[in-house]
């Protein structure tokens, strides 16, 4: 049944690719994978295969990839992505020796991929449970791990129909989970090769903090705001549902400035954002020291800058919470600023923790957003304390990468 569903999913991508940009990119990318492996895999080298679904999972795996490259240069890194939003941004990532799409999880494609790549170890990140890949890796006695994993009772493994799928959890040599609840849940089903290590994403955001870039256009913009006594809200990875709420508030509150980095930066979406704005705005790519003087909003129209831009904010809003789930909360919290996001955050431990501690706030409609923003802007002690809590939480929870490395390599 599982393999049939994968075939049906692949068929849907095939049917959609002429009309859907991401489906087209995925189909073309997977078509190129075997050629990339034939050309770039060194048959005499030993490859550790990392698989990340998309960009967020890549960031979680990145500290470990870079630590392996530094401490164990005898290994090479093969990095695969499933989503175009991960591969297209990181296809030239210098920390990996080979980067490609992961073919669909069908038996023939799995065997072909493993025959060509021939990894000596496989490391999956967070939610990657491809049954046919795990089964074939197990048959070939290739040590397989999953890092920064979270397990919840609602996942298919733990449903009444989950026993056939649950057996693949035993194919991991070790499972590194983020929290004790995940360990306890797995233990109920006799999955015991488990260690609580936390989330490697905290290590990554601390690395980013140390290497944060200067973004002159945003720096000029926020400096002007400070001179005027205004606070700056940095919005990261926003979707239309987020933008409608926060831009409506921004339009009515001249005491704040806005830096918005939408999840999608294609022309139509940028024009949509500009249509919502009633105050002067400019795209970051167009900013200079003169024209920024008269603008109240900067729209970030390029990739790779958001993690550095958060440093300029007095508070942050993380998008995605009115859709399938919020994006990267630690990326903003590491700068010691309070974080806001929509209602779909419950899958994310760091979001739940920060809400409980008072370093983050969830809003489920425009009225709730207005109330919380008014509080943060009115009570400076609340703004400062919630930001301190957010930053402290990141530092306290760092170190997962070293714990995992010690278990695997030492």
HUFEN-V133514 format. One record per residue. N is the residue number from 1. SS is DSSP state (H for helix, E for strand, L for the rest). BURIAL is # if it has 16 or more other C-alpha atoms within 10 Angstrom, else .. Layout:
# HUFEN-V133514
[[N:SS:BURIAL] [N:SS:BURIAL]]
This chain:
# HUFEN-V133514
[[1:L:.] [2:H:.] [3:H:.] [4:H:.] [5:H:.] [6:H:.] [7:H:.] [8:H:.] [9:H:.] [10:H:#] [11:H:.] [12:H:.] [13:H:#] [14:H:.] [15:H:.] [16:H:.] [17:L:#] [18:L:.] [19:L:.] [20:L:.] [21:H:.] [22:H:.] [23:H:#] [24:H:#] [25:H:#] [26:H:#] [27:H:#] [28:H:.] [29:H:#] [30:H:#] [31:H:.] [32:H:.] [33:H:#] [34:H:#] [35:H:.] [36:H:#] [37:H:#] [38:H:.] [39:H:.] [40:H:.] [41:L:#] [42:L:#] [43:L:.] [44:L:.] [45:L:.] [46:E:#] [47:E:#] [48:E:#] [49:E:#] [50:E:#] [51:E:#] [52:E:#] [53:L:#] [54:L:#] [55:H:#] [56:H:#] [57:H:#] [58:H:#] [59:H:#] [60:H:#] [61:H:#] [62:H:#] [63:H:#] [64:H:#] [65:H:#] [66:H:.] [67:H:.] [68:H:#] [69:H:#] [70:H:.] [71:H:.] [72:L:.] [73:L:.] [74:L:.] [75:E:#] [76:E:#] [77:E:#] [78:E:#] [79:E:#] [80:E:#] [81:E:#] [82:L:#] [83:L:#] [84:H:#] [85:H:#] [86:H:#] [87:H:#] [88:H:#] [89:H:.] [90:H:#] [91:L:#] [92:L:.] [93:L:.] [94:L:.] [95:L:#] [96:L:#] [97:L:#] [98:E:#] [99:E:#] [100:E:#] [101:E:#] [102:L:#] [103:L:#] [104:L:#] [105:L:#] [106:L:#] [107:H:.] [108:H:.] [109:H:#] [110:H:#] [111:H:#] [112:H:.] [113:H:#] [114:H:.] [115:H:.] [116:H:#] [117:H:#] [118:L:#] [119:L:#] [120:L:#] [121:E:#] [122:E:#] [123:E:#] [124:E:#] [125:E:#] [126:L:#] [127:L:.] [128:L:#] [129:L:.] [130:L:#] [131:H:#] [132:H:#] [133:H:#] [134:H:#] [135:H:#] [136:H:#] [137:H:#] [138:H:#] [139:H:.] [140:L:.] [141:L:.] [142:L:#] [143:E:#] [144:E:#] [145:E:#] [146:E:#] [147:E:#] [148:E:#] [149:E:#] [150:L:#] [151:L:#] [152:L:.] [153:L:.] [154:L:.] [155:L:.] [156:H:.] [157:H:#] [158:H:#] [159:L:.] [160:L:.] [161:L:.] [162:L:.] [163:H:.] [164:H:.] [165:H:#] [166:H:#] [167:H:.] [168:H:#] [169:H:#] [170:H:#] [171:H:#] [172:L:#] [173:L:#] [174:E:#] [175:E:#] [176:E:#] [177:E:#] [178:L:#] [179:L:#] [180:H:.] [181:H:.] [182:H:#] [183:H:#] [184:H:.] [185:H:.] [186:H:#] [187:H:.] [188:H:.] [189:L:.] [190:L:.] [191:L:#] [192:L:.] [193:L:#] [194:E:#] [195:E:#] [196:E:#] [197:L:#] [198:L:#] [199:L:#] [200:L:#] [201:H:#] [202:H:#] [203:H:#] [204:H:#] [205:H:#] [206:H:#] [207:H:.] [208:H:.] [209:H:#] [210:H:.] [211:L:.] [212:L:#] [213:L:.] [214:L:.] [215:L:.] [216:H:.] [217:H:#] [218:H:#] [219:H:.] [220:H:#] [221:H:#] [222:H:#] [223:H:.] [224:H:#] [225:H:#] [226:H:.] [227:H:.] [228:L:.] [229:L:.] [230:L:#] [231:E:#] [232:E:#] [233:E:#] [234:E:#] [235:E:#] [236:E:#] [237:E:#] [238:E:#] [239:L:#] [240:H:#] [241:H:.] [242:H:#] [243:H:#] [244:H:.] [245:H:#] [246:H:#] [247:H:#] [248:H:.] [249:H:#] [250:H:#] [251:H:#] [252:L:.] [253:L:.] [254:L:.] [255:L:.] [256:E:#] [257:E:#] [258:E:#] [259:E:#] [260:E:#] [261:E:#] [262:E:#] [263:L:#] [264:L:#] [265:L:#] [266:L:.] [267:H:.] [268:H:.] [269:H:.] [270:H:#] [271:H:.] [272:H:.] [273:H:#] [274:H:#] [275:H:.] [276:H:.] [277:L:#] [278:L:.] [279:L:#] [280:L:.] [281:E:#] [282:E:#] [283:E:#] [284:H:#] [285:H:.] [286:H:.] [287:L:#] [288:L:.] [289:L:.] [290:L:.] [291:H:.] [292:H:#] [293:H:.] [294:H:.] [295:L:#] [296:L:#] [297:E:#] [298:E:#] [299:E:#] [300:L:#] [301:L:#] [302:L:.] [303:L:.] [304:L:.] [305:L:.] [306:H:#] [307:H:#] [308:H:#] [309:H:#] [310:H:#] [311:H:#] [312:H:#] [313:L:#] [314:L:#] [315:E:#] [316:E:#] [317:E:#] [318:E:#] [319:L:#] [320:L:#] [321:L:#] [322:L:#] [323:L:.] [324:L:.] [325:L:#] [326:L:#] [327:L:#] [328:L:#] [329:L:#] [330:H:#] [331:H:#] [332:H:#] [333:H:#] [334:L:#] [335:L:#] [336:L:#] [337:L:#] [338:E:#] [339:E:#] [340:E:#] [341:E:#] [342:L:#] [343:L:#] [344:L:#] [345:L:#] [346:L:.] [347:L:.] [348:L:.] [349:H:.] [350:H:#] [351:H:#] [352:H:.] [353:H:.] [354:H:#] [355:H:#] [356:H:.] [357:H:.] [358:L:#] [359:L:#] [360:E:#] [361:E:#] [362:E:#] [363:L:#] [364:L:.] [365:L:.] [366:H:.] [367:H:.] [368:H:.] [369:H:#] [370:H:#] [371:H:.] [372:H:.] [373:H:#] [374:H:.] [375:H:.] [376:H:#] [377:H:#] [378:H:.] [379:L:.] [380:H:.] [381:H:.] [382:H:#] [383:H:#] [384:H:#] [385:H:.] [386:H:#] [387:H:#] [388:H:#] [389:H:#] [390:H:#] [391:H:#] [392:H:#] [393:H:#] [394:H:#] [395:H:.] [396:H:.] [397:L:#] [398:L:#] [399:L:#] [400:H:#] [401:H:#] [402:H:.] [403:H:.] [404:H:#] [405:H:.] [406:H:.] [407:H:.] [408:H:.] [409:H:.] [410:L:.]]
